Amino acid sequence: MDLAKLEKMANQIAANVDYGPDKDKVVATVTDHLKRFWTPAMRAAIIDAHRKNTVALSPVAAKAVEALPPPKTNAA
């Protein structure tokens, strides 16, 4: 997974919807976009990278990633 590309995409999504004073609504919109249009692998990769502080997300993108549900693990 290309983390630089995921970082760029998350920041672009956040920038494109970051309008108006209600930042909670903006974060919810970005979170919804990531849930609907990103694959589970993409979401897991950006969550992990954000937790490890290896990507530079905008404040809105960071909050959206933090709002994503944790990735499901394949328990044997």
All heavy atoms as a GROMACS GRO file, in nm:
protein
  573
    1MET      N    1   0.086  -0.118   0.000
    1MET     CA    2   0.000   0.000   0.000
    1MET      C    3   0.090   0.123   0.000
    1MET      O    4   0.180   0.135   0.083
    1MET     CB    5  -0.088  -0.005   0.124
    1MET     CG    6  -0.205   0.086   0.127
    1MET     SD    7  -0.351   0.052   0.025
    1MET     CE    8  -0.369  -0.122   0.022
    2ASP      N    9   0.066   0.215  -0.090
    2ASP     CA   10   0.144   0.338  -0.102
    2ASP      C   11   0.091   0.440  -0.001
    2ASP      O   12  -0.008   0.508  -0.028
    2ASP     CB   13   0.137   0.391  -0.244
    2ASP     CG   14   0.225   0.511  -0.269
    2ASP    OD1   15   0.280   0.566  -0.172
    2ASP    OD2   16   0.238   0.549  -0.386
    3LEU      N   17   0.159   0.451   0.112
    3LEU     CA   18   0.112   0.540   0.219
    3LEU      C   19   0.114   0.687   0.177
    3LEU      O   20   0.026   0.764   0.217
    3LEU     CB   21   0.195   0.520   0.345
    3LEU     CG   22   0.172   0.388   0.417
    3LEU    CD1   23   0.265   0.375   0.536
    3LEU    CD2   24   0.028   0.373   0.459
    4ALA      N   25   0.212   0.726   0.097
    4ALA     CA   26   0.218   0.865   0.051
    4ALA      C   27   0.094   0.899  -0.031
    4ALA      O   28   0.038   1.009  -0.019
    4ALA     CB   29   0.345   0.889  -0.029
    5LYS      N   30   0.050   0.805  -0.112
    5LYS     CA   31  -0.070   0.828  -0.194
    5LYS      C   32  -0.195   0.834  -0.107
    5LYS      O   33  -0.281   0.920  -0.127
    5LYS     CB   34  -0.084   0.718  -0.299
    5LYS     CG   35  -0.193   0.743  -0.400
    5LYS     CD   36  -0.187   0.644  -0.514
    5LYS     CE   37  -0.292   0.679  -0.617
    5LYS     NZ   38  -0.286   0.592  -0.733
    6LEU      N   39  -0.204   0.745  -0.008
    6LEU     CA   40  -0.320   0.748   0.082
    6LEU      C   41  -0.324   0.878   0.162
    6LEU      O   42  -0.430   0.938   0.181
    6LEU     CB   43  -0.317   0.628   0.177
    6LEU     CG   44  -0.334   0.490   0.114
    6LEU    CD1   45  -0.326   0.382   0.220
    6LEU    CD2   46  -0.465   0.481   0.037
    7GLU      N   47  -0.206   0.921   0.208
    7GLU     CA   48  -0.196   1.048   0.281
    7GLU      C   49  -0.245   1.163   0.194
    7GLU      O   50  -0.327   1.245   0.238
    7GLU     CB   51  -0.050   1.070   0.321
    7GLU     CG   52  -0.021   1.205   0.383
    7GLU     CD   53   0.128   1.225   0.403
    7GLU    OE1   54   0.199   1.132   0.444
    7GLU    OE2   55   0.174   1.338   0.378
    8LYS      N   56  -0.197   1.168   0.072
    8LYS     CA   57  -0.237   1.275  -0.021
    8LYS      C   58  -0.386   1.273  -0.047
    8LYS      O   59  -0.453   1.377  -0.044
    8LYS     CB   60  -0.159   1.262  -0.152
    8LYS     CG   61  -0.190   1.370  -0.252
    8LYS     CD   62  -0.108   1.354  -0.379
    8LYS     CE   63  -0.145   1.461  -0.481
    8LYS     NZ   64  -0.066   1.448  -0.604
    9MET      N   65  -0.440   1.153  -0.071
    9MET     CA   66  -0.583   1.141  -0.100
    9MET      C   67  -0.668   1.184   0.020
    9MET      O   68  -0.766   1.257   0.004
    9MET     CB   69  -0.617   0.998  -0.142
    9MET     CG   70  -0.564   0.963  -0.278
    9MET     SD   71  -0.590   0.793  -0.340
    9MET     CE   72  -0.692   0.713  -0.226
   10ALA      N   73  -0.632   1.139   0.140
   10ALA     CA   74  -0.708   1.176   0.260
   10ALA      C   75  -0.705   1.327   0.280
   10ALA      O   76  -0.809   1.389   0.311
   10ALA     CB   77  -0.652   1.104   0.382
   11ASN      N   78  -0.589   1.388   0.262
   11ASN     CA   79  -0.578   1.533   0.277
   11ASN      C   80  -0.657   1.607   0.170
   11ASN      O   81  -0.718   1.711   0.198
   11ASN     CB   82  -0.430   1.575   0.277
   11ASN     CG   83  -0.362   1.542   0.407
   11ASN    OD1   84  -0.423   1.537   0.513
   11ASN    ND2   85  -0.233   1.519   0.399
   12GLN      N   86  -0.658   1.555   0.048
   12GLN     CA   87  -0.735   1.619  -0.060
   12GLN      C   88  -0.885   1.610  -0.032
   12GLN      O   89  -0.958   1.708  -0.052
   12GLN     CB   90  -0.703   1.554  -0.194
   12GLN     CG   91  -0.570   1.593  -0.250
   12GLN     CD   92  -0.540   1.522  -0.383
   12GLN    OE1   93  -0.583   1.410  -0.405
   12GLN    NE2   94  -0.465   1.589  -0.468
   13ILE      N   95  -0.929   1.495   0.013
   13ILE     CA   96  -1.072   1.479   0.046
   13ILE      C   97  -1.110   1.579   0.155
   13ILE      O   98  -1.211   1.650   0.145
   13ILE     CB   99  -1.103   1.335   0.091
   13ILE    CG1  100  -1.082   1.238  -0.026
   13ILE    CG2  101  -1.246   1.324   0.147
   13ILE    CD1  102  -1.068   1.093   0.018
   14ALA      N  103  -1.028   1.587   0.259
   14ALA     CA  104  -1.055   1.680   0.369
   14ALA      C  105  -1.058   1.825   0.319
   14ALA      O  106  -1.146   1.902   0.356
   14ALA     CB  107  -0.951   1.662   0.479
   15ALA      N  108  -0.962   1.861   0.235
   15ALA     CA  109  -0.957   1.999   0.183
   15ALA      C  110  -1.078   2.031   0.097
   15ALA      O  111  -1.129   2.144   0.101
   15ALA     CB  112  -0.828   2.019   0.103
   16ASN      N  113  -1.125   1.933   0.021
   16ASN     CA  114  -1.238   1.957  -0.070
   16ASN      C  115  -1.370   1.976   0.002
   16ASN      O  116  -1.462   2.038  -0.053
   16ASN     CB  117  -1.249   1.844  -0.172
   16ASN     CG  118  -1.142   1.850  -0.277
   16ASN    OD1  119  -1.091   1.956  -0.309
   16ASN    ND2  120  -1.107   1.736  -0.333
   17VAL      N  121  -1.384   1.922   0.120
   17VAL     CA  122  -1.511   1.936   0.193
   17VAL      C  123  -1.500   2.026   0.314
   17VAL      O  124  -1.596   2.043   0.388
   17VAL     CB  125  -1.570   1.798   0.234
   17VAL    CG1  126  -1.599   1.713   0.113
   17VAL    CG2  127  -1.480   1.726   0.331
   18ASP      N  128  -1.383   2.086   0.336
   18ASP     CA  129  -1.361   2.170   0.454
   18ASP      C  130  -1.411   2.312   0.428
   18ASP      O  131  -1.336   2.403   0.394
   18ASP     CB  132  -1.213   2.173   0.491
   18ASP     CG  133  -1.190   2.235   0.628
   18ASP    OD1  134  -1.289   2.269   0.697
   18ASP    OD2  135  -1.072   2.250   0.668
   19TYR      N  136  -1.541   2.327   0.443
   19TYR     CA  137  -1.604   2.458   0.429
   19TYR      C  138  -1.711   2.470   0.535
   19TYR      O  139  -1.765   2.372   0.584
   19TYR     CB  140  -1.663   2.479   0.289
   19TYR     CG  141  -1.755   2.368   0.245
   19TYR    CD1  142  -1.888   2.367   0.280
   19TYR    CD2  143  -1.706   2.261   0.170
   19TYR    CE1  144  -1.972   2.263   0.242
   19TYR    CE2  145  -1.789   2.157   0.131
   19TYR     CZ  146  -1.921   2.159   0.166
   19TYR     OH  147  -2.003   2.056   0.129
   20GLY      N  148  -1.739   2.590   0.574
   20GLY     CA  149  -1.839   2.614   0.676
   20GLY      C  150  -1.781   2.603   0.816
   20GLY      O  151  -1.672   2.550   0.837
   21PRO      N  152  -1.854   2.655   0.911
   21PRO     CA  153  -1.802   2.660   1.048
   21PRO      C  154  -1.815   2.529   1.126
   21PRO      O  155  -1.748   2.512   1.228
   21PRO     CB  156  -1.888   2.769   1.112
   21PRO     CG  157  -2.018   2.762   1.038
   21PRO     CD  158  -1.980   2.725   0.896
   22ASP      N  159  -1.898   2.437   1.081
   22ASP     CA  160  -1.923   2.314   1.157
   22ASP      C  161  -1.819   2.208   1.124
   22ASP      O  162  -1.838   2.125   1.034
   22ASP     CB  163  -2.064   2.262   1.127
   22ASP     CG  164  -2.107   2.148   1.219
   22ASP    OD1  165  -2.021   2.096   1.293
   22ASP    OD2  166  -2.225   2.112   1.216
   23LYS      N  167  -1.707   2.210   1.196
   23LYS     CA  168  -1.596   2.117   1.168
   23LYS      C  169  -1.635   1.973   1.200
   23LYS      O  170  -1.585   1.881   1.136
   23LYS     CB  171  -1.471   2.158   1.246
   23LYS     CG  172  -1.415   2.292   1.203
   23LYS     CD  173  -1.382   2.295   1.055
   23LYS     CE  174  -1.332   2.432   1.013
   23LYS     NZ  175  -1.323   2.449   0.870
   24ASP      N  176  -1.725   1.952   1.295
   24ASP     CA  177  -1.770   1.814   1.324
   24ASP      C  178  -1.840   1.755   1.202
   24ASP      O  179  -1.822   1.637   1.171
   24ASP     CB  180  -1.863   1.811   1.445
   24ASP     CG  181  -1.790   1.841   1.575
   24ASP    OD1  182  -1.667   1.820   1.582
   24ASP    OD2  183  -1.857   1.885   1.671
   25LYS      N  184  -1.918   1.837   1.133
   25LYS     CA  185  -1.988   1.790   1.013
   25LYS      C  186  -1.887   1.760   0.902
   25LYS      O  187  -1.901   1.663   0.829
   25LYS     CB  188  -2.089   1.894   0.967
   25LYS     CG  189  -2.174   1.848   0.852
   25LYS     CD  190  -2.282   1.950   0.818
   25LYS     CE  191  -2.366   1.900   0.702
   25LYS     NZ  192  -2.471   1.995   0.667
   26VAL      N  193  -1.785   1.844   0.890
   26VAL     CA  194  -1.681   1.822   0.789
   26VAL      C  195  -1.609   1.690   0.816
   26VAL      O  196  -1.590   1.608   0.726
   26VAL     CB  197  -1.580   1.940   0.786
   26VAL    CG1  198  -1.463   1.909   0.696
   26VAL    CG2  199  -1.650   2.068   0.744
   27VAL      N  200  -1.572   1.668   0.941
   27VAL     CA  201  -1.504   1.543   0.978
   27VAL      C  202  -1.595   1.424   0.949
   27VAL      O  203  -1.549   1.323   0.894
   27VAL     CB  204  -1.461   1.545   1.127
   27VAL    CG1  205  -1.416   1.407   1.173
   27VAL    CG2  206  -1.350   1.647   1.148
   28ALA      N  207  -1.722   1.435   0.981
   28ALA     CA  208  -1.816   1.325   0.955
   28ALA      C  209  -1.827   1.297   0.806
   28ALA      O  210  -1.836   1.180   0.764
   28ALA     CB  211  -1.953   1.359   1.014
   29THR      N  212  -1.824   1.400   0.724
   29THR     CA  213  -1.832   1.383   0.578
   29THR      C  214  -1.709   1.310   0.526
   29THR      O  215  -1.719   1.220   0.443
   29THR     CB  216  -1.846   1.520   0.509
   29THR    OG1  217  -1.966   1.583   0.556
   29THR    CG2  218  -1.852   1.506   0.358
   30VAL      N  219  -1.591   1.348   0.575
   30VAL     CA  220  -1.468   1.281   0.533
   30VAL      C  221  -1.468   1.136   0.580
   30VAL      O  222  -1.435   1.045   0.504
   30VAL     CB  223  -1.343   1.356   0.585
   30VAL    CG1  224  -1.216   1.281   0.548
   30VAL    CG2  225  -1.339   1.498   0.530
   31THR      N  226  -1.507   1.114   0.704
   31THR     CA  227  -1.514   0.977   0.757
   31THR      C  228  -1.608   0.891   0.672
   31THR      O  229  -1.576   0.777   0.637
   31THR     CB  230  -1.560   0.978   0.903
   31THR    OG1  231  -1.470   1.058   0.980
   31THR    CG2  232  -1.562   0.837   0.961
   32ASP      N  233  -1.724   0.946   0.639
   32ASP     CA  234  -1.820   0.874   0.556
   32ASP      C  235  -1.761   0.841   0.420
   32ASP      O  236  -1.778   0.729   0.370
   32ASP     CB  237  -1.948   0.957   0.541
   32ASP     CG  238  -2.052   0.886   0.457
   32ASP    OD1  239  -2.095   0.775   0.498
   32ASP    OD2  240  -2.088   0.938   0.349
   33HIS      N  241  -1.689   0.936   0.361
   33HIS     CA  242  -1.627   0.910   0.231
   33HIS      C  243  -1.526   0.795   0.241
   33HIS      O  244  -1.525   0.706   0.156
   33HIS     CB  245  -1.557   1.037   0.181
   33HIS     CG  246  -1.493   1.019   0.048
   33HIS    ND1  247  -1.556   1.053  -0.069
   33HIS    CD2  248  -1.373   0.968   0.011
   33HIS    CE1  249  -1.477   1.024  -0.172
   33HIS    NE2  250  -1.364   0.973  -0.125
   34LEU      N  251  -1.444   0.798   0.345
   34LEU     CA  252  -1.344   0.692   0.361
   34LEU      C  253  -1.411   0.556   0.382
   34LEU      O  254  -1.365   0.454   0.329
   34LEU     CB  255  -1.251   0.723   0.479
   34LEU     CG  256  -1.167   0.851   0.466
   34LEU    CD1  257  -1.085   0.874   0.592
   34LEU    CD2  258  -1.079   0.849   0.343
   35LYS      N  259  -1.520   0.552   0.455
   35LYS     CA  260  -1.593   0.426   0.477
   35LYS      C  261  -1.655   0.375   0.347
   35LYS      O  262  -1.654   0.255   0.321
   35LYS     CB  263  -1.705   0.447   0.579
   35LYS     CG  264  -1.659   0.459   0.720
   35LYS     CD  265  -1.783   0.479   0.809
   35LYS     CE  266  -1.748   0.508   0.951
   35LYS     NZ  267  -1.870   0.536   1.031
   36ARG      N  268  -1.710   0.465   0.267
   36ARG     CA  269  -1.784   0.425   0.148
   36ARG      C  270  -1.697   0.394   0.028
   36ARG      O  271  -1.731   0.305  -0.052
   36ARG     CB  272  -1.885   0.534   0.111
   36ARG     CG  273  -1.994   0.549   0.215
   36ARG     CD  274  -2.089   0.663   0.185
   36ARG     NE  275  -2.158   0.636   0.060
   36ARG     CZ  276  -2.216   0.730  -0.013
   36ARG    NH1  277  -2.213   0.855   0.024
   36ARG    NH2  278  -2.277   0.700  -0.124
   37PHE      N  279  -1.587   0.467   0.012
   37PHE     CA  280  -1.512   0.456  -0.112
   37PHE      C  281  -1.371   0.397  -0.099
   37PHE      O  282  -1.310   0.366  -0.201
   37PHE     CB  283  -1.504   0.593  -0.181
   37PHE     CG  284  -1.640   0.648  -0.216
   37PHE    CD1  285  -1.693   0.754  -0.145
   37PHE    CD2  286  -1.716   0.590  -0.316
   37PHE    CE1  287  -1.820   0.803  -0.176
   37PHE    CE2  288  -1.842   0.638  -0.348
   37PHE     CZ  289  -1.894   0.746  -0.277
   38TRP      N  290  -1.322   0.383   0.020
   38TRP     CA  291  -1.190   0.322   0.038
   38TRP      C  292  -1.209   0.175   0.074
   38TRP      O  293  -1.303   0.138   0.147
   38TRP     CB  294  -1.113   0.393   0.150
   38TRP     CG  295  -1.053   0.524   0.108
   38TRP    CD1  296  -1.100   0.611   0.015
   38TRP    CD2  297  -0.934   0.582   0.161
   38TRP    NE1  298  -1.018   0.721   0.007
   38TRP    CE2  299  -0.915   0.706   0.095
   38TRP    CE3  300  -0.843   0.543   0.257
   38TRP    CZ2  301  -0.807   0.790   0.124
   38TRP    CZ3  302  -0.735   0.627   0.285
   38TRP    CH2  303  -0.718   0.748   0.218
   39THR      N  304  -1.118   0.093   0.028
   39THR     CA  305  -1.125  -0.050   0.061
   39THR      C  306  -1.085  -0.069   0.207
   39THR      O  307  -1.019   0.017   0.267
   39THR     CB  308  -1.029  -0.131  -0.027
   39THR    OG1  309  -0.894  -0.094   0.006
   39THR    CG2  310  -1.057  -0.111  -0.175
   40PRO      N  311  -1.124  -0.182   0.265
   40PRO     CA  312  -1.081  -0.210   0.403
   40PRO      C  313  -0.929  -0.205   0.419
   40PRO      O  314  -0.879  -0.156   0.521
   40PRO     CB  315  -1.137  -0.350   0.430
   40PRO     CG  316  -1.258  -0.359   0.342
   40PRO     CD  317  -1.220  -0.284   0.217
   41ALA      N  318  -0.856  -0.251   0.319
   41ALA     CA  319  -0.709  -0.248   0.327
   41ALA      C  320  -0.656  -0.105   0.329
   41ALA      O  321  -0.560  -0.074   0.403
   41ALA     CB  322  -0.648  -0.325   0.210
   42MET      N  323  -0.717  -0.018   0.250
   42MET     CA  324  -0.675   0.122   0.248
   42MET      C  325  -0.702   0.187   0.384
   42MET      O  326  -0.617   0.260   0.438
   42MET     CB  327  -0.749   0.199   0.138
   42MET     CG  328  -0.711   0.158  -0.003
   42MET     SD  329  -0.824   0.222  -0.128
   42MET     CE  330  -0.786   0.396  -0.128
   43ARG      N  331  -0.821   0.161   0.439
   43ARG     CA  332  -0.855   0.219   0.569
   43ARG      C  333  -0.762   0.166   0.678
   43ARG      O  334  -0.713   0.243   0.761
   43ARG     CB  335  -1.001   0.190   0.604
   43ARG     CG  336  -1.099   0.265   0.515
   43ARG     CD  337  -1.241   0.258   0.568
   43ARG     NE  338  -1.291   0.123   0.586
   43ARG     CZ  339  -1.356   0.053   0.494
   43ARG    NH1  340  -1.379   0.104   0.374
   43ARG    NH2  341  -1.400  -0.068   0.521
   44ALA      N  342  -0.735   0.037   0.676
   44ALA     CA  343  -0.645  -0.021   0.777
   44ALA      C  344  -0.506   0.039   0.766
   44ALA      O  345  -0.442   0.070   0.868
   44ALA     CB  346  -0.639  -0.173   0.760
   45ALA      N  347  -0.459   0.061   0.644
   45ALA     CA  348  -0.324   0.116   0.624
   45ALA      C  349  -0.315   0.259   0.675
   45ALA      O  350  -0.217   0.296   0.742
   45ALA     CB  351  -0.286   0.108   0.477
   46ILE      N  352  -0.415   0.342   0.647
   46ILE     CA  353  -0.408   0.482   0.691
   46ILE      C  354  -0.426   0.491   0.841
   46ILE      O  355  -0.363   0.574   0.907
   46ILE     CB  356  -0.508   0.572   0.613
   46ILE    CG1  357  -0.469   0.720   0.627
   46ILE    CG2  358  -0.651   0.552   0.658
   46ILE    CD1  359  -0.348   0.761   0.550
   47ILE      N  360  -0.510   0.407   0.899
   47ILE     CA  361  -0.527   0.405   1.045
   47ILE      C  362  -0.394   0.368   1.111
   47ILE      O  363  -0.349   0.436   1.204
   47ILE     CB  364  -0.639   0.307   1.087
   47ILE    CG1  365  -0.775   0.362   1.047
   47ILE    CG2  366  -0.633   0.280   1.238
   47ILE    CD1  367  -0.888   0.261   1.059
   48ASP      N  368  -0.332   0.263   1.063
   48ASP     CA  369  -0.205   0.218   1.120
   48ASP      C  370  -0.096   0.325   1.104
   48ASP      O  371  -0.023   0.354   1.199
   48ASP     CB  372  -0.162   0.088   1.054
   48ASP     CG  373  -0.039   0.028   1.119
   48ASP    OD1  374  -0.039   0.008   1.242
   48ASP    OD2  375   0.059   0.003   1.045
   49ALA      N  376  -0.087   0.384   0.987
   49ALA     CA  377   0.014   0.486   0.962
   49ALA      C  378  -0.009   0.609   1.049
   49ALA      O  379   0.086   0.668   1.102
   49ALA     CB  380   0.016   0.524   0.815
   50HIS      N  381  -0.135   0.646   1.067
   50HIS     CA  382  -0.166   0.762   1.152
   50HIS      C  383  -0.130   0.731   1.298
   50HIS      O  384  -0.071   0.816   1.366
   50HIS     CB  385  -0.313   0.799   1.139
   50HIS     CG  386  -0.355   0.912   1.227
   50HIS    ND1  387  -0.299   1.037   1.218
   50HIS    CD2  388  -0.447   0.919   1.326
   50HIS    CE1  389  -0.355   1.116   1.309
   50HIS    NE2  390  -0.446   1.046   1.375
   51ARG      N  391  -0.162   0.613   1.344
   51ARG     CA  392  -0.128   0.574   1.482
   51ARG      C  393   0.023   0.573   1.504
   51ARG      O  394   0.070   0.607   1.613
   51ARG     CB  395  -0.185   0.436   1.514
   51ARG     CG  396  -0.334   0.436   1.534
   51ARG     CD  397  -0.385   0.300   1.571
   51ARG     NE  398  -0.530   0.301   1.587
   51ARG     CZ  399  -0.606   0.194   1.580
   51ARG    NH1  400  -0.552   0.075   1.557
   51ARG    NH2  401  -0.736   0.203   1.595
   52LYS      N  402   0.098   0.533   1.402
   52LYS     CA  403   0.244   0.528   1.412
   52LYS      C  404   0.308   0.663   1.380
   52LYS      O  405   0.430   0.676   1.386
   52LYS     CB  406   0.299   0.422   1.317
   52LYS     CG  407   0.264   0.281   1.359
   52LYS     CD  408   0.318   0.180   1.259
   52LYS     CE  409   0.286   0.038   1.303
   52LYS     NZ  410   0.329  -0.060   1.202
   53ASN      N  411   0.225   0.760   1.344
   53ASN     CA  412   0.273   0.894   1.313
   53ASN      C  413   0.368   0.895   1.193
   53ASN      O  414   0.466   0.969   1.192
   53ASN     CB  415   0.338   0.957   1.436
   53ASN     CG  416   0.313   1.105   1.445
   53ASN    OD1  417   0.227   1.158   1.375
   53ASN    ND2  418   0.388   1.172   1.529
   54THR      N  419   0.337   0.813   1.093
   54THR     CA  420   0.422   0.806   0.974
   54THR      C  421   0.359   0.875   0.853
   54THR      O  422   0.415   0.868   0.743
   54THR     CB  423   0.456   0.660   0.938
   54THR    OG1  424   0.336   0.587   0.920
   54THR    CG2  425   0.539   0.595   1.048
   55VAL      N  426   0.245   0.939   0.873
   55VAL     CA  427   0.182   1.019   0.769
   55VAL      C  428   0.150   1.157   0.826
   55VAL      O  429   0.129   1.170   0.947
   55VAL     CB  430   0.054   0.955   0.711
   55VAL    CG1  431   0.085   0.834   0.627
   55VAL    CG2  432  -0.046   0.922   0.820
   56ALA      N  433   0.148   1.257   0.741
   56ALA     CA  434   0.119   1.394   0.783
   56ALA      C  435  -0.022   1.430   0.735
   56ALA      O  436  -0.039   1.478   0.623
   56ALA     CB  437   0.221   1.490   0.727
   57LEU      N  438  -0.119   1.403   0.820
   57LEU     CA  439  -0.257   1.433   0.784
   57LEU      C  440  -0.296   1.572   0.835
   57LEU      O  441  -0.250   1.615   0.941
   57LEU     CB  442  -0.351   1.329   0.845
   57LEU     CG  443  -0.333   1.186   0.797
   57LEU    CD1  444  -0.425   1.092   0.873
   57LEU    CD2  445  -0.357   1.174   0.647
   58SER      N  446  -0.382   1.638   0.758
   58SER     CA  447  -0.437   1.766   0.804
   58SER      C  448  -0.520   1.739   0.929
   58SER      O  449  -0.559   1.624   0.955
   58SER     CB  450  -0.525   1.826   0.694
   58SER     OG  451  -0.645   1.752   0.681
   59PRO      N  452  -0.548   1.842   1.008
   59PRO     CA  453  -0.629   1.820   1.128
   59PRO      C  454  -0.764   1.753   1.099
   59PRO      O  455  -0.806   1.663   1.172
   59PRO     CB  456  -0.647   1.961   1.186
   59PRO     CG  457  -0.526   2.034   1.140
   59PRO     CD  458  -0.497   1.980   1.001
   60VAL      N  459  -0.830   1.795   0.991
   60VAL     CA  460  -0.960   1.735   0.955
   60VAL      C  461  -0.942   1.590   0.914
   60VAL      O  462  -1.016   1.501   0.958
   60VAL     CB  463  -1.030   1.816   0.844
   60VAL    CG1  464  -1.150   1.741   0.788
   60VAL    CG2  465  -1.072   1.952   0.897
   61ALA      N  466  -0.844   1.562   0.829
   61ALA     CA  467  -0.820   1.424   0.785
   61ALA      C  468  -0.782   1.336   0.904
   61ALA      O  469  -0.827   1.221   0.914
   61ALA     CB  470  -0.711   1.420   0.678
   62ALA      N  471  -0.701   1.388   0.994
   62ALA     CA  472  -0.660   1.310   1.112
   62ALA      C  473  -0.781   1.273   1.198
   62ALA      O  474  -0.796   1.158   1.240
   62ALA     CB  475  -0.558   1.389   1.194
   63LYS      N  476  -0.869   1.370   1.221
   63LYS     CA  477  -0.989   1.341   1.301
   63LYS      C  478  -1.080   1.241   1.231
   63LYS      O  479  -1.140   1.156   1.296
   63LYS     CB  480  -1.064   1.470   1.332
   63LYS     CG  481  -0.995   1.556   1.434
   63LYS     CD  482  -1.075   1.680   1.465
   63LYS     CE  483  -1.002   1.766   1.568
   63LYS     NZ  484  -1.075   1.887   1.602
   64ALA      N  485  -1.088   1.250   1.099
   64ALA     CA  486  -1.170   1.156   1.024
   64ALA      C  487  -1.113   1.014   1.035
   64ALA      O  488  -1.188   0.918   1.056
   64ALA     CB  489  -1.180   1.198   0.878
   65VAL      N  490  -0.983   1.002   1.023
   65VAL     CA  491  -0.919   0.870   1.035
   65VAL      C  492  -0.939   0.815   1.176
   65VAL      O  493  -0.967   0.696   1.195
   65VAL     CB  494  -0.769   0.878   0.997
   65VAL    CG1  495  -0.695   0.751   1.036
   65VAL    CG2  496  -0.755   0.904   0.847
   66GLU      N  497  -0.927   0.902   1.275
   66GLU     CA  498  -0.948   0.858   1.414
   66GLU      C  499  -1.091   0.814   1.439
   66GLU      O  500  -1.117   0.733   1.528
   66GLU     CB  501  -0.911   0.972   1.509
   66GLU     CG  502  -0.762   1.002   1.510
   66GLU     CD  503  -0.727   1.137   1.571
   66GLU    OE1  504  -0.816   1.206   1.625
   66GLU    OE2  505  -0.607   1.173   1.564
   67ALA      N  506  -1.184   0.865   1.361
   67ALA     CA  507  -1.326   0.828   1.377
   67ALA      C  508  -1.362   0.698   1.306
   67ALA      O  509  -1.471   0.645   1.327
   67ALA     CB  510  -1.414   0.941   1.326
   68LEU      N  511  -1.271   0.647   1.223
   68LEU     CA  512  -1.299   0.521   1.154
   68LEU      C  513  -1.302   0.407   1.254
   68LEU      O  514  -1.225   0.406   1.350
   68LEU     CB  515  -1.192   0.493   1.048
   68LEU     CG  516  -1.194   0.579   0.924
   68LEU    CD1  517  -1.068   0.555   0.841
   68LEU    CD2  518  -1.317   0.551   0.841
   69PRO      N  519  -1.388   0.309   1.230
   69PRO     CA  520  -1.387   0.191   1.317
   69PRO      C  521  -1.256   0.115   1.300
   69PRO      O  522  -1.197   0.118   1.192
   69PRO     CB  523  -1.506   0.109   1.270
   69PRO     CG  524  -1.538   0.158   1.133
   69PRO     CD  525  -1.487   0.298   1.123
   70PRO      N  526  -1.209   0.051   1.406
   70PRO     CA  527  -1.084  -0.024   1.394
   70PRO      C  528  -1.097  -0.134   1.289
   70PRO      O  529  -1.206  -0.190   1.271
   70PRO     CB  530  -1.061  -0.082   1.532
   70PRO     CG  531  -1.184  -0.060   1.608
   70PRO     CD  532  -1.270   0.039   1.535
   71PRO      N  533  -0.987  -0.163   1.220
   71PRO     CA  534  -0.994  -0.268   1.118
   71PRO      C  535  -1.025  -0.403   1.183
   71PRO      O  536  -0.981  -0.431   1.294
   71PRO     CB  537  -0.855  -0.268   1.055
   71PRO     CG  538  -0.775  -0.165   1.125
   71PRO     CD  539  -0.857  -0.103   1.230
   72LYS      N  540  -1.098  -0.483   1.110
   72LYS     CA  541  -1.129  -0.618   1.158
   72LYS      C  542  -1.007  -0.706   1.136
   72LYS      O  543  -0.942  -0.698   1.033
   72LYS     CB  544  -1.249  -0.676   1.084
   72LYS     CG  545  -1.377  -0.601   1.113
   72LYS     CD  546  -1.495  -0.661   1.041
   72LYS     CE  547  -1.621  -0.582   1.074
   72LYS     NZ  548  -1.735  -0.630   1.000
   73THR      N  549  -0.980  -0.788   1.233
   73THR     CA  550  -0.869  -0.883   1.220
   73THR      C  551  -0.926  -1.021   1.195
   73THR      O  552  -1.037  -1.052   1.238
   73THR     CB  553  -0.782  -0.884   1.346
   73THR    OG1  554  -0.864  -0.919   1.459
   73THR    CG2  555  -0.718  -0.749   1.371
   74ASN      N  556  -0.851  -1.099   1.124
   74ASN     CA  557  -0.893  -1.237   1.096
   74ASN      C  558  -0.848  -1.327   1.210
   74ASN      O  559  -0.734  -1.370   1.215
   74ASN     CB  560  -0.834  -1.286   0.964
   74ASN     CG  561  -0.890  -1.212   0.846
   74ASN    OD1  562  -1.003  -1.165   0.852
   74ASN    ND2  563  -0.816  -1.202   0.739
   75ALA      N  564  -0.939  -1.349   1.303
   75ALA     CA  565  -0.906  -1.436   1.416
   75ALA      C  566  -0.922  -1.582   1.372
   75ALA      O  567  -1.021  -1.618   1.310
   75ALA     CB  568  -0.998  -1.406   1.533
   76ALA      N  569  -0.823  -1.659   1.403
   76ALA     CA  570  -0.827  -1.800   1.361
   76ALA      C  571  -0.904  -1.885   1.458
   76ALA      O  572  -0.929  -1.856   1.567
   76ALA     CB  573  -0.686  -1.853   1.348
   0.00000   0.00000   0.00000
